[in-house]
Amino acid sequence: MEAQRTERVYSRISGHYDLFFDRVFQPGREKAMRVLDLKAGERVLEVGVGTGLVLPLYPREVEVVGIDLSEKMLGEARERINRLALRHVSVLKMDAAHLQFPDGTFDAVFAPYVISVVANPRRVLAEMKRVTRPGGRIVIVNHFLSRNPVKASLEKALTPLTVHIGFRLDTPLESVLDDPELVLQAEQRVNLLRNWTLLRLDRTRTDR
């Protein structure tokens, strides 16, 4: 039910998404590209590709697969791919909590502004880890619940309203930092007023 609600919300706003979420969040996307440190020949998965705002930033020498739950958002992404001739990119409709890829398929996974959208962040992180090869990396850009008690109280109070436009303000940072097989390599504050966090998590080379 949660996935269906999310799909409905983003289908409604797909035609106007770029107007509200392009430039304001672009610094985080650009910094994430540098932190991903993609090499020629690598494969990268973008979870929550949306209308494809990140797609022009990827090097042409890597293979990019983007997934999203909303077919209307994917329609916008496909138009961008065709308009810019991004032949190294493909997009698929898929639930981030149930990725339909074999283990270790990708060298890197990027999740821009999606962890606060999904119903079960830990489940989504587990799936992203599963499809990342040992030694690969996961980069996340997201708003997490403030460490400031006053601000956190406000974010919790506002969350019942923000869910109706597709995201939560009360997602705890711990939801993506408590997996012993993912090692935190970088943490940076990004975007307007530094209210968003960029994380790089490297998957350990051997399972424990």
C-alpha positions as CSV (number, residue, x, y, z in Angstrom):
1,M,0.0,0.0,0.0
2,E,2.8,2.4,0.8
3,A,4.5,1.8,-2.5
4,Q,1.2,2.4,-4.3
5,R,0.7,5.7,-2.5
6,T,4.2,6.8,-3.4
7,E,3.7,5.9,-7.0
8,R,0.4,7.9,-7.1
9,V,2.1,11.0,-5.5
10,Y,5.0,11.0,-7.9
11,S,2.8,10.3,-10.9
12,R,0.7,13.4,-10.1
13,I,3.8,15.7,-9.8
14,S,5.8,14.2,-12.6
15,G,5.1,17.0,-15.1
16,H,6.1,19.7,-12.6
17,Y,8.9,17.8,-10.7
18,D,11.8,19.5,-12.4
19,L,10.4,23.0,-11.7
20,F,10.7,22.4,-7.9
21,F,13.5,19.9,-7.5
22,D,16.0,20.7,-10.2
23,R,18.3,23.6,-9.3
24,V,17.7,23.6,-5.5
25,F,19.1,20.1,-5.2
26,Q,21.6,20.2,-8.1
27,P,24.6,20.9,-5.8
28,G,24.1,17.7,-4.0
29,R,23.8,15.7,-7.2
30,E,27.0,17.3,-8.6
31,K,29.0,16.6,-5.4
32,A,27.7,13.0,-5.4
33,M,29.1,12.5,-8.9
34,R,32.5,13.4,-7.6
35,V,32.2,11.2,-4.5
36,L,31.0,8.2,-6.7
37,D,34.4,8.5,-8.5
38,L,33.1,6.4,-11.5
39,K,35.7,4.8,-13.8
40,A,35.3,3.9,-17.5
41,G,33.6,0.5,-17.9
42,E,31.9,0.5,-14.6
43,R,28.1,-0.2,-14.1
44,V,26.1,2.1,-11.8
45,L,22.5,1.8,-10.6
46,E,20.5,4.9,-9.7
47,V,17.7,4.1,-7.3
48,G,14.8,6.6,-7.7
49,V,15.9,8.0,-11.0
50,G,12.7,10.1,-11.3
51,T,12.7,12.4,-14.3
52,G,16.4,11.8,-14.9
53,L,17.8,15.0,-13.6
54,V,21.1,13.2,-12.7
55,L,21.5,11.3,-15.9
56,P,23.4,14.0,-17.9
57,L,26.0,14.1,-15.1
58,Y,27.2,10.5,-15.6
59,P,30.4,9.9,-17.6
60,R,29.6,8.5,-21.0
61,E,32.1,5.7,-20.4
62,V,30.0,4.0,-17.7
63,E,26.8,2.0,-18.0
64,V,23.9,3.5,-16.1
65,V,20.7,1.8,-15.1
66,G,18.0,3.9,-13.4
67,I,14.9,2.5,-11.6
68,D,11.8,4.2,-10.4
69,L,8.3,3.2,-9.2
70,S,6.5,5.8,-11.2
71,E,5.9,5.1,-14.9
72,K,5.1,8.8,-15.5
73,M,8.4,9.9,-13.9
74,L,10.2,7.3,-16.1
75,G,8.4,8.7,-19.1
76,E,10.0,12.1,-18.4
77,A,13.4,10.4,-17.9
78,R,13.1,8.6,-21.3
79,E,12.3,11.9,-23.0
80,R,15.5,13.3,-21.4
81,I,17.5,10.3,-22.5
82,N,16.3,10.6,-26.1
83,R,16.7,14.3,-26.2
84,L,20.3,14.2,-25.0
85,A,21.2,11.0,-26.8
86,L,22.3,9.3,-23.5
87,R,23.0,5.9,-25.1
88,H,24.8,4.6,-22.1
89,V,21.6,5.0,-20.0
90,S,18.6,2.7,-19.6
91,V,15.6,3.0,-17.1
92,L,13.2,0.5,-15.7
93,K,10.1,0.4,-13.5
94,M,11.1,-1.3,-10.3
95,D,10.5,-1.2,-6.5
96,A,13.6,-0.2,-4.7
97,A,12.7,-2.7,-1.9
98,H,12.7,-5.6,-4.4
99,L,15.5,-5.0,-6.9
100,Q,15.4,-7.5,-9.7
101,F,19.1,-7.8,-10.3
102,P,21.5,-10.6,-9.3
103,D,23.9,-10.1,-6.3
104,G,26.9,-8.0,-7.1
105,T,25.6,-6.6,-10.4
106,F,26.9,-3.1,-10.0
107,D,30.2,-1.3,-9.1
108,A,28.3,1.6,-7.6
109,V,24.8,2.5,-6.5
110,F,23.5,6.0,-6.2
111,A,20.3,6.9,-4.2
112,P,19.5,10.6,-4.6
113,Y,16.8,12.0,-2.3
114,V,15.0,8.6,-2.1
115,I,15.7,7.2,1.4
116,S,13.1,9.6,2.9
117,V,10.6,8.5,0.3
118,V,10.5,4.8,0.8
119,A,8.5,3.0,3.5
120,N,11.4,0.8,4.7
121,P,14.8,2.5,4.4
122,R,16.7,-0.5,5.9
123,R,15.1,-2.9,3.4
124,V,16.1,-0.6,0.5
125,L,19.6,-0.2,1.8
126,A,19.9,-4.0,2.2
127,E,18.8,-4.4,-1.5
128,M,21.3,-1.8,-2.6
129,K,24.1,-3.5,-0.7
130,R,23.1,-6.9,-2.2
131,V,23.4,-5.7,-5.8
132,T,26.7,-3.9,-5.1
133,R,29.8,-5.9,-5.7
134,P,32.1,-6.5,-2.7
135,G,34.5,-3.5,-2.7
136,G,31.9,-1.3,-4.5
137,R,30.3,1.8,-3.1
138,I,26.9,3.3,-2.3
139,V,26.3,7.0,-2.3
140,I,23.2,8.5,-0.7
141,V,22.0,12.1,-0.7
142,N,19.1,12.6,1.7
143,H,17.5,14.8,4.4
144,F,17.8,13.0,7.8
145,L,16.1,13.9,11.1
146,S,18.0,16.7,12.8
147,R,20.2,16.1,15.8
148,N,18.9,19.3,17.2
149,P,16.0,18.4,19.5
150,V,14.0,21.5,18.7
151,K,14.4,21.2,15.0
152,A,13.8,17.4,15.2
153,S,10.4,18.0,17.0
154,L,9.4,20.4,14.2
155,E,10.4,17.9,11.5
156,K,8.4,15.1,13.2
157,A,5.4,17.4,13.5
158,L,5.6,18.3,9.8
159,T,6.1,14.8,8.5
160,P,2.3,13.9,8.4
161,L,2.0,16.8,6.0
162,T,5.1,16.2,3.8
163,V,4.2,12.5,3.2
164,H,1.4,13.9,1.0
165,I,4.0,15.4,-1.4
166,G,6.2,12.3,-1.4
167,F,8.8,12.4,1.4
168,R,9.4,12.3,5.2
169,L,11.3,14.7,7.3
170,D,11.8,12.2,10.2
171,T,14.0,9.5,8.7
172,P,16.9,8.8,11.2
173,L,20.4,8.8,9.9
174,E,20.9,5.5,11.8
175,S,18.6,3.8,9.3
176,V,21.5,3.8,6.8
177,L,24.5,3.6,9.2
178,D,23.9,0.4,11.2
179,D,25.1,-2.2,8.7
180,P,28.5,-3.7,9.6
181,E,29.2,-4.7,6.0
182,L,29.0,-1.0,4.9
183,V,31.9,1.2,5.9
184,L,31.3,5.0,6.1
185,Q,33.9,6.7,3.9
186,A,32.5,10.2,3.6
187,E,29.9,12.3,5.2
188,Q,29.2,15.9,3.9
189,R,26.4,18.5,4.3
190,V,25.1,19.7,1.0
191,N,22.5,22.0,-0.6
192,L,20.7,25.0,0.8
193,L,21.5,25.7,4.4
194,R,23.3,22.4,4.5
195,N,20.1,20.6,5.4
196,W,20.9,17.5,3.4
197,T,23.6,14.9,4.0
198,L,25.8,13.1,1.4
199,L,27.1,9.7,2.5
200,R,29.5,7.3,0.8
201,L,29.3,3.7,2.1
202,D,31.8,1.1,0.8
203,R,30.8,-2.5,0.8
204,T,33.3,-4.8,2.6
205,R,35.2,-7.1,0.2
206,T,34.3,-10.3,2.1
207,D,30.9,-11.2,3.7
208,R,30.9,-11.7,7.4
